[in-house]
Amino acid sequence: MIVRAILEWDEEVQSYSATCPELNFVSSYGDSREEAISNLKDAIELMLEPLPDYLHE
């Protein structure tokens, strides 16, 4: 599955936010861009976990 990720610097909390608008705006944060993206991938996997395997592709 290919989804779009939006990565932004959040000045208020001094970290990066990563969101996925295609999946009901799944989001996560991280101290670096890489961490925010990694955390977003984890959040997406957790959201998709209960779905049938063929929907994960």
mmCIF file of the N, C-alpha and C atoms, coordinates in Angstrom:
data_MODEL
# 
_entry.id   MODEL 
# 
loop_
_atom_site.group_PDB 
_atom_site.id 
_atom_site.type_symbol 
_atom_site.label_atom_id 
_atom_site.label_alt_id 
_atom_site.label_comp_id 
_atom_site.label_asym_id 
_atom_site.label_entity_id 
_atom_site.label_seq_id 
_atom_site.pdbx_PDB_ins_code 
_atom_site.Cartn_x 
_atom_site.Cartn_y 
_atom_site.Cartn_z 
_atom_site.occupancy 
_atom_site.B_iso_or_equiv 
_atom_site.pdbx_formal_charge 
_atom_site.auth_seq_id 
_atom_site.auth_comp_id 
_atom_site.auth_asym_id 
_atom_site.auth_atom_id 
_atom_site.pdbx_PDB_model_num 
ATOM 1   N N  . MET A 1 1  ? 0.850  -1.175 0.000  1.00 0.00 ? 1  MET A N  1 
ATOM 2   C CA . MET A 1 1  ? 0.000  0.000  0.000  1.00 0.00 ? 1  MET A CA 1 
ATOM 3   C C  . MET A 1 1  ? 0.897  1.240  0.000  1.00 0.00 ? 1  MET A C  1 
ATOM 4   N N  . ILE A 1 2  ? 0.598  2.141  -0.887 1.00 0.00 ? 2  ILE A N  1 
ATOM 5   C CA . ILE A 1 2  ? 1.344  3.400  -0.939 1.00 0.00 ? 2  ILE A CA 1 
ATOM 6   C C  . ILE A 1 2  ? 0.413  4.508  -0.462 1.00 0.00 ? 2  ILE A C  1 
ATOM 7   N N  . VAL A 1 3  ? 0.881  5.268  0.509  1.00 0.00 ? 3  VAL A N  1 
ATOM 8   C CA . VAL A 1 3  ? 0.104  6.384  1.040  1.00 0.00 ? 3  VAL A CA 1 
ATOM 9   C C  . VAL A 1 3  ? 0.986  7.620  1.105  1.00 0.00 ? 3  VAL A C  1 
ATOM 10  N N  . ARG A 1 4  ? 0.363  8.744  1.165  1.00 0.00 ? 4  ARG A N  1 
ATOM 11  C CA . ARG A 1 4  ? 1.061  10.022 1.240  1.00 0.00 ? 4  ARG A CA 1 
ATOM 12  C C  . ARG A 1 4  ? 1.301  10.360 2.708  1.00 0.00 ? 4  ARG A C  1 
ATOM 13  N N  . ALA A 1 5  ? 2.491  10.856 2.993  1.00 0.00 ? 5  ALA A N  1 
ATOM 14  C CA . ALA A 1 5  ? 2.814  11.320 4.343  1.00 0.00 ? 5  ALA A CA 1 
ATOM 15  C C  . ALA A 1 5  ? 3.131  12.806 4.277  1.00 0.00 ? 5  ALA A C  1 
ATOM 16  N N  . ILE A 1 6  ? 2.582  13.545 5.203  1.00 0.00 ? 6  ILE A N  1 
ATOM 17  C CA . ILE A 1 6  ? 2.868  14.975 5.299  1.00 0.00 ? 6  ILE A CA 1 
ATOM 18  C C  . ILE A 1 6  ? 3.703  15.186 6.551  1.00 0.00 ? 6  ILE A C  1 
ATOM 19  N N  . LEU A 1 7  ? 4.876  15.765 6.364  1.00 0.00 ? 7  LEU A N  1 
ATOM 20  C CA . LEU A 1 7  ? 5.814  15.974 7.458  1.00 0.00 ? 7  LEU A CA 1 
ATOM 21  C C  . LEU A 1 7  ? 5.968  17.471 7.688  1.00 0.00 ? 7  LEU A C  1 
ATOM 22  N N  . GLU A 1 8  ? 5.776  17.894 8.929  1.00 0.00 ? 8  GLU A N  1 
ATOM 23  C CA . GLU A 1 8  ? 5.866  19.317 9.262  1.00 0.00 ? 8  GLU A CA 1 
ATOM 24  C C  . GLU A 1 8  ? 6.606  19.503 10.582 1.00 0.00 ? 8  GLU A C  1 
ATOM 25  N N  . TRP A 1 9  ? 7.323  20.603 10.685 1.00 0.00 ? 9  TRP A N  1 
ATOM 26  C CA . TRP A 1 9  ? 7.959  20.979 11.938 1.00 0.00 ? 9  TRP A CA 1 
ATOM 27  C C  . TRP A 1 9  ? 6.914  21.686 12.798 1.00 0.00 ? 9  TRP A C  1 
ATOM 28  N N  . ASP A 1 10 ? 6.744  21.227 14.024 1.00 0.00 ? 10 ASP A N  1 
ATOM 29  C CA . ASP A 1 10 ? 5.789  21.816 14.959 1.00 0.00 ? 10 ASP A CA 1 
ATOM 30  C C  . ASP A 1 10 ? 6.565  22.665 15.955 1.00 0.00 ? 10 ASP A C  1 
ATOM 31  N N  . GLU A 1 11 ? 6.508  23.950 15.756 1.00 0.00 ? 11 GLU A N  1 
ATOM 32  C CA . GLU A 1 11 ? 7.277  24.889 16.584 1.00 0.00 ? 11 GLU A CA 1 
ATOM 33  C C  . GLU A 1 11 ? 6.848  24.831 18.046 1.00 0.00 ? 11 GLU A C  1 
ATOM 34  N N  . GLU A 1 12 ? 5.561  24.625 18.273 1.00 0.00 ? 12 GLU A N  1 
ATOM 35  C CA . GLU A 1 12 ? 5.033  24.633 19.642 1.00 0.00 ? 12 GLU A CA 1 
ATOM 36  C C  . GLU A 1 12 ? 5.627  23.518 20.502 1.00 0.00 ? 12 GLU A C  1 
ATOM 37  N N  . VAL A 1 13 ? 5.739  22.327 19.947 1.00 0.00 ? 13 VAL A N  1 
ATOM 38  C CA . VAL A 1 13 ? 6.269  21.195 20.721 1.00 0.00 ? 13 VAL A CA 1 
ATOM 39  C C  . VAL A 1 13 ? 7.707  20.847 20.347 1.00 0.00 ? 13 VAL A C  1 
ATOM 40  N N  . GLN A 1 14 ? 8.281  21.613 19.427 1.00 0.00 ? 14 GLN A N  1 
ATOM 41  C CA . GLN A 1 14 ? 9.670  21.438 19.000 1.00 0.00 ? 14 GLN A CA 1 
ATOM 42  C C  . GLN A 1 14 ? 9.959  20.014 18.515 1.00 0.00 ? 14 GLN A C  1 
ATOM 43  N N  . SER A 1 15 ? 9.080  19.523 17.650 1.00 0.00 ? 15 SER A N  1 
ATOM 44  C CA . SER A 1 15 ? 9.303  18.211 17.049 1.00 0.00 ? 15 SER A CA 1 
ATOM 45  C C  . SER A 1 15 ? 8.585  18.159 15.700 1.00 0.00 ? 15 SER A C  1 
ATOM 46  N N  . TYR A 1 16 ? 8.839  17.086 14.972 1.00 0.00 ? 16 TYR A N  1 
ATOM 47  C CA . TYR A 1 16 ? 8.201  16.897 13.677 1.00 0.00 ? 16 TYR A CA 1 
ATOM 48  C C  . TYR A 1 16 ? 6.889  16.149 13.851 1.00 0.00 ? 16 TYR A C  1 
ATOM 49  N N  . SER A 1 17 ? 5.899  16.558 13.095 1.00 0.00 ? 17 SER A N  1 
ATOM 50  C CA . SER A 1 17 ? 4.646  15.806 13.048 1.00 0.00 ? 17 SER A CA 1 
ATOM 51  C C  . SER A 1 17 ? 4.548  15.167 11.666 1.00 0.00 ? 17 SER A C  1 
ATOM 52  N N  . ALA A 1 18 ? 4.043  13.961 11.634 1.00 0.00 ? 18 ALA A N  1 
ATOM 53  C CA . ALA A 1 18 ? 3.844  13.238 10.383 1.00 0.00 ? 18 ALA A CA 1 
ATOM 54  C C  . ALA A 1 18 ? 2.394  12.771 10.358 1.00 0.00 ? 18 ALA A C  1 
ATOM 55  N N  . THR A 1 19 ? 1.690  13.092 9.279  1.00 0.00 ? 19 THR A N  1 
ATOM 56  C CA . THR A 1 19 ? 0.290  12.699 9.157  1.00 0.00 ? 19 THR A CA 1 
ATOM 57  C C  . THR A 1 19 ? 0.070  11.955 7.848  1.00 0.00 ? 19 THR A C  1 
ATOM 58  N N  . CYS A 1 20 ? -0.997 11.170 7.816  1.00 0.00 ? 20 CYS A N  1 
ATOM 59  C CA . CYS A 1 20 ? -1.368 10.403 6.634  1.00 0.00 ? 20 CYS A CA 1 
ATOM 60  C C  . CYS A 1 20 ? -2.839 10.683 6.339  1.00 0.00 ? 20 CYS A C  1 
ATOM 61  N N  . PRO A 1 21 ? -3.129 11.648 5.464  1.00 0.00 ? 21 PRO A N  1 
ATOM 62  C CA . PRO A 1 21 ? -4.514 12.033 5.215  1.00 0.00 ? 21 PRO A CA 1 
ATOM 63  C C  . PRO A 1 21 ? -5.383 10.920 4.625  1.00 0.00 ? 21 PRO A C  1 
ATOM 64  N N  . GLU A 1 22 ? -4.796 10.002 3.863  1.00 0.00 ? 22 GLU A N  1 
ATOM 65  C CA . GLU A 1 22 ? -5.585 8.923  3.262  1.00 0.00 ? 22 GLU A CA 1 
ATOM 66  C C  . GLU A 1 22 ? -6.133 7.941  4.298  1.00 0.00 ? 22 GLU A C  1 
ATOM 67  N N  . LEU A 1 23 ? -5.550 7.908  5.465  1.00 0.00 ? 23 LEU A N  1 
ATOM 68  C CA . LEU A 1 23 ? -5.968 6.957  6.500  1.00 0.00 ? 23 LEU A CA 1 
ATOM 69  C C  . LEU A 1 23 ? -6.529 7.701  7.702  1.00 0.00 ? 23 LEU A C  1 
ATOM 70  N N  . ASN A 1 24 ? -7.583 8.460  7.469  1.00 0.00 ? 24 ASN A N  1 
ATOM 71  C CA . ASN A 1 24 ? -8.241 9.213  8.544  1.00 0.00 ? 24 ASN A CA 1 
ATOM 72  C C  . ASN A 1 24 ? -7.276 10.061 9.358  1.00 0.00 ? 24 ASN A C  1 
ATOM 73  N N  . PHE A 1 25 ? -6.309 10.614 8.670  1.00 0.00 ? 25 PHE A N  1 
ATOM 74  C CA . PHE A 1 25 ? -5.336 11.487 9.313  1.00 0.00 ? 25 PHE A CA 1 
ATOM 75  C C  . PHE A 1 25 ? -4.611 10.812 10.471 1.00 0.00 ? 25 PHE A C  1 
ATOM 76  N N  . VAL A 1 26 ? -4.146 9.586  10.238 1.00 0.00 ? 26 VAL A N  1 
ATOM 77  C CA . VAL A 1 26 ? -3.252 8.923  11.188 1.00 0.00 ? 26 VAL A CA 1 
ATOM 78  C C  . VAL A 1 26 ? -2.049 9.841  11.355 1.00 0.00 ? 26 VAL A C  1 
ATOM 79  N N  . SER A 1 27 ? -1.584 10.009 12.585 1.00 0.00 ? 27 SER A N  1 
ATOM 80  C CA . SER A 1 27 ? -0.466 10.920 12.804 1.00 0.00 ? 27 SER A CA 1 
ATOM 81  C C  . SER A 1 27 ? 0.458  10.418 13.895 1.00 0.00 ? 27 SER A C  1 
ATOM 82  N N  . SER A 1 28 ? 1.651  11.019 13.907 1.00 0.00 ? 28 SER A N  1 
ATOM 83  C CA . SER A 1 28 ? 2.638  10.693 14.922 1.00 0.00 ? 28 SER A CA 1 
ATOM 84  C C  . SER A 1 28 ? 3.635  11.840 15.001 1.00 0.00 ? 28 SER A C  1 
ATOM 85  N N  . TYR A 1 29 ? 4.511  11.772 15.988 1.00 0.00 ? 29 TYR A N  1 
ATOM 86  C CA . TYR A 1 29 ? 5.539  12.788 16.189 1.00 0.00 ? 29 TYR A CA 1 
ATOM 87  C C  . TYR A 1 29 ? 6.898  12.127 16.320 1.00 0.00 ? 29 TYR A C  1 
ATOM 88  N N  . GLY A 1 30 ? 7.939  12.941 16.178 1.00 0.00 ? 30 GLY A N  1 
ATOM 89  C CA . GLY A 1 30 ? 9.303  12.468 16.404 1.00 0.00 ? 30 GLY A CA 1 
ATOM 90  C C  . GLY A 1 30 ? 10.246 13.637 16.540 1.00 0.00 ? 30 GLY A C  1 
ATOM 91  N N  . ASP A 1 31 ? 11.368 13.416 17.215 1.00 0.00 ? 31 ASP A N  1 
ATOM 92  C CA . ASP A 1 31 ? 12.365 14.472 17.395 1.00 0.00 ? 31 ASP A CA 1 
ATOM 93  C C  . ASP A 1 31 ? 13.132 14.762 16.114 1.00 0.00 ? 31 ASP A C  1 
ATOM 94  N N  . SER A 1 32 ? 13.150 13.801 15.192 1.00 0.00 ? 32 SER A N  1 
ATOM 95  C CA . SER A 1 32 ? 13.788 13.996 13.889 1.00 0.00 ? 32 SER A CA 1 
ATOM 96  C C  . SER A 1 32 ? 12.792 13.602 12.804 1.00 0.00 ? 32 SER A C  1 
ATOM 97  N N  . ARG A 1 33 ? 13.102 13.963 11.572 1.00 0.00 ? 33 ARG A N  1 
ATOM 98  C CA . ARG A 1 33 ? 12.230 13.587 10.459 1.00 0.00 ? 33 ARG A CA 1 
ATOM 99  C C  . ARG A 1 33 ? 12.123 12.066 10.352 1.00 0.00 ? 33 ARG A C  1 
ATOM 100 N N  . GLU A 1 34 ? 13.283 11.413 10.497 1.00 0.00 ? 34 GLU A N  1 
ATOM 101 C CA . GLU A 1 34 ? 13.326 9.960  10.389 1.00 0.00 ? 34 GLU A CA 1 
ATOM 102 C C  . GLU A 1 34 ? 12.480 9.293  11.470 1.00 0.00 ? 34 GLU A C  1 
ATOM 103 N N  . GLU A 1 35 ? 12.579 9.810  12.698 1.00 0.00 ? 35 GLU A N  1 
ATOM 104 C CA . GLU A 1 35 ? 11.803 9.242  13.799 1.00 0.00 ? 35 GLU A CA 1 
ATOM 105 C C  . GLU A 1 35 ? 10.304 9.446  13.580 1.00 0.00 ? 35 GLU A C  1 
ATOM 106 N N  . ALA A 1 36 ? 9.921  10.627 13.105 1.00 0.00 ? 36 ALA A N  1 
ATOM 107 C CA . ALA A 1 36 ? 8.505  10.904 12.850 1.00 0.00 ? 36 ALA A CA 1 
ATOM 108 C C  . ALA A 1 36 ? 7.953  9.963  11.781 1.00 0.00 ? 36 ALA A C  1 
ATOM 109 N N  . ILE A 1 37 ? 8.720  9.732  10.724 1.00 0.00 ? 37 ILE A N  1 
ATOM 110 C CA . ILE A 1 37 ? 8.279  8.834  9.656  1.00 0.00 ? 37 ILE A CA 1 
ATOM 111 C C  . ILE A 1 37 ? 8.211  7.394  10.162 1.00 0.00 ? 37 ILE A C  1 
ATOM 112 N N  . SER A 1 38 ? 9.204  6.980  10.922 1.00 0.00 ? 38 SER A N  1 
ATOM 113 C CA . SER A 1 38 ? 9.196  5.629  11.492 1.00 0.00 ? 38 SER A CA 1 
ATOM 114 C C  . SER A 1 38 ? 7.998  5.430  12.417 1.00 0.00 ? 38 SER A C  1 
ATOM 115 N N  . ASN A 1 39 ? 7.727  6.427  13.256 1.00 0.00 ? 39 ASN A N  1 
ATOM 116 C CA . ASN A 1 39 ? 6.579  6.344  14.162 1.00 0.00 ? 39 ASN A CA 1 
ATOM 117 C C  . ASN A 1 39 ? 5.263  6.323  13.389 1.00 0.00 ? 39 ASN A C  1 
ATOM 118 N N  . LEU A 1 40 ? 5.207  7.065  12.283 1.00 0.00 ? 40 LEU A N  1 
ATOM 119 C CA . LEU A 1 40 ? 4.002  7.067  11.452 1.00 0.00 ? 40 LEU A CA 1 
ATOM 120 C C  . LEU A 1 40 ? 3.785  5.689  10.824 1.00 0.00 ? 40 LEU A C  1 
ATOM 121 N N  . LYS A 1 41 ? 4.862  5.072  10.350 1.00 0.00 ? 41 LYS A N  1 
ATOM 122 C CA . LYS A 1 41 ? 4.747  3.719  9.792  1.00 0.00 ? 41 LYS A CA 1 
ATOM 123 C C  . LYS A 1 41 ? 4.196  2.760  10.840 1.00 0.00 ? 41 LYS A C  1 
ATOM 124 N N  . ASP A 1 42 ? 4.696  2.864  12.064 1.00 0.00 ? 42 ASP A N  1 
ATOM 125 C CA . ASP A 1 42 ? 4.198  2.012  13.153 1.00 0.00 ? 42 ASP A CA 1 
ATOM 126 C C  . ASP A 1 42 ? 2.708  2.252  13.397 1.00 0.00 ? 42 ASP A C  1 
ATOM 127 N N  . ALA A 1 43 ? 2.303  3.524  13.396 1.00 0.00 ? 43 ALA A N  1 
ATOM 128 C CA . ALA A 1 43 ? 0.893  3.858  13.627 1.00 0.00 ? 43 ALA A CA 1 
ATOM 129 C C  . ALA A 1 43 ? 0.008  3.300  12.511 1.00 0.00 ? 43 ALA A C  1 
ATOM 130 N N  . ILE A 1 44 ? 0.487  3.378  11.273 1.00 0.00 ? 44 ILE A N  1 
ATOM 131 C CA . ILE A 1 44 ? -0.271 2.841  10.140 1.00 0.00 ? 44 ILE A CA 1 
ATOM 132 C C  . ILE A 1 44 ? -0.399 1.323  10.266 1.00 0.00 ? 44 ILE A C  1 
ATOM 133 N N  . GLU A 1 45 ? 0.700  0.656  10.611 1.00 0.00 ? 45 GLU A N  1 
ATOM 134 C CA . GLU A 1 45 ? 0.658  -0.799 10.774 1.00 0.00 ? 45 GLU A CA 1 
ATOM 135 C C  . GLU A 1 45 ? -0.331 -1.206 11.864 1.00 0.00 ? 45 GLU A C  1 
ATOM 136 N N  . LEU A 1 46 ? -0.336 -0.475 12.971 1.00 0.00 ? 46 LEU A N  1 
ATOM 137 C CA . LEU A 1 46 ? -1.270 -0.784 14.057 1.00 0.00 ? 46 LEU A CA 1 
ATOM 138 C C  . LEU A 1 46 ? -2.718 -0.586 13.620 1.00 0.00 ? 46 LEU A C  1 
ATOM 139 N N  . MET A 1 47 ? -2.951 0.440  12.816 1.00 0.00 ? 47 MET A N  1 
ATOM 140 C CA . MET A 1 47 ? -4.302 0.699  12.352 1.00 0.00 ? 47 MET A CA 1 
ATOM 141 C C  . MET A 1 47 ? -4.771 -0.390 11.386 1.00 0.00 ? 47 MET A C  1 
ATOM 142 N N  . LEU A 1 48 ? -3.865 -0.870 10.533 1.00 0.00 ? 48 LEU A N  1 
ATOM 143 C CA . LEU A 1 48 ? -4.231 -1.859 9.520  1.00 0.00 ? 48 LEU A CA 1 
ATOM 144 C C  . LEU A 1 48 ? -4.200 -3.290 10.038 1.00 0.00 ? 48 LEU A C  1 
ATOM 145 N N  . GLU A 1 49 ? -3.589 -3.522 11.181 1.00 0.00 ? 49 GLU A N  1 
ATOM 146 C CA . GLU A 1 49 ? -3.403 -4.870 11.711 1.00 0.00 ? 49 GLU A CA 1 
ATOM 147 C C  . GLU A 1 49 ? -4.671 -5.730 11.724 1.00 0.00 ? 49 GLU A C  1 
ATOM 148 N N  . PRO A 1 50 ? -5.807 -5.205 12.158 1.00 0.00 ? 50 PRO A N  1 
ATOM 149 C CA . PRO A 1 50 ? -6.994 -6.065 12.215 1.00 0.00 ? 50 PRO A CA 1 
ATOM 150 C C  . PRO A 1 50 ? -7.637 -6.333 10.849 1.00 0.00 ? 50 PRO A C  1 
ATOM 151 N N  . LEU A 1 51 ? -7.153 -5.690 9.787  1.00 0.00 ? 51 LEU A N  1 
ATOM 152 C CA . LEU A 1 51 ? -7.744 -5.872 8.459  1.00 0.00 ? 51 LEU A CA 1 
ATOM 153 C C  . LEU A 1 51 ? -7.204 -7.128 7.788  1.00 0.00 ? 51 LEU A C  1 
ATOM 154 N N  . PRO A 1 52 ? -7.930 -7.681 6.822  1.00 0.00 ? 52 PRO A N  1 
ATOM 155 C CA . PRO A 1 52 ? -7.442 -8.849 6.082  1.00 0.00 ? 52 PRO A CA 1 
ATOM 156 C C  . PRO A 1 52 ? -6.115 -8.543 5.389  1.00 0.00 ? 52 PRO A C  1 
ATOM 157 N N  . ASP A 1 53 ? -5.264 -9.555 5.243  1.00 0.00 ? 53 ASP A N  1 
ATOM 158 C CA . ASP A 1 53 ? -3.928 -9.379 4.677  1.00 0.00 ? 53 ASP A CA 1 
ATOM 159 C C  . ASP A 1 53 ? -3.926 -8.728 3.297  1.00 0.00 ? 53 ASP A C  1 
ATOM 160 N N  . TYR A 1 54 ? -4.890 -9.056 2.443  1.00 0.00 ? 54 TYR A N  1 
ATOM 161 C CA . TYR A 1 54 ? -4.870 -8.512 1.089  1.00 0.00 ? 54 TYR A CA 1 
ATOM 162 C C  . TYR A 1 54 ? -5.035 -6.991 1.062  1.00 0.00 ? 54 TYR A C  1 
ATOM 163 N N  . LEU A 1 55 ? -5.544 -6.398 2.105  1.00 0.00 ? 55 LEU A N  1 
ATOM 164 C CA . LEU A 1 55 ? -5.675 -4.941 2.154  1.00 0.00 ? 55 LEU A CA 1 
ATOM 165 C C  . LEU A 1 55 ? -4.381 -4.257 2.577  1.00 0.00 ? 55 LEU A C  1 
ATOM 166 N N  . HIS A 1 56 ? -3.400 -4.992 3.030  1.00 0.00 ? 56 HIS A N  1 
ATOM 167 C CA . HIS A 1 56 ? -2.126 -4.422 3.465  1.00 0.00 ? 56 HIS A CA 1 
ATOM 168 C C  . HIS A 1 56 ? -1.190 -4.165 2.298  1.00 0.00 ? 56 HIS A C  1 
ATOM 169 N N  . GLU A 1 57 ? -1.485 -4.677 1.128  1.00 0.00 ? 57 GLU A N  1 
ATOM 170 C CA . GLU A 1 57 ? -0.579 -4.552 -0.015 1.00 0.00 ? 57 GLU A CA 1 
ATOM 171 C C  . GLU A 1 57 ? -0.734 -3.241 -0.721 1.00 0.00 ? 57 GLU A C  1 
# 
